[in-house]
């Protein structure tokens, strides 16, 4: 895994996030689950369902927290994209 996405995950302010940061995070997820692409695909489905307004932000947080359980760097990276004050279960 490249150091770039992880380093940016820790230092980027929410207001400074852009499309490149989102792509970097997606790449980080893809690399983390290189041996199990099902998890990456499940993550994309969660995001797509939220975009389509099929699930709420609370549902997204719950599902992503379960999906990334045991991967604190991914949970921290995901938190960067949440509205201020939003928490992940667990």
Beta strands, then each sheet from edge to edge (+ up, - down):
end
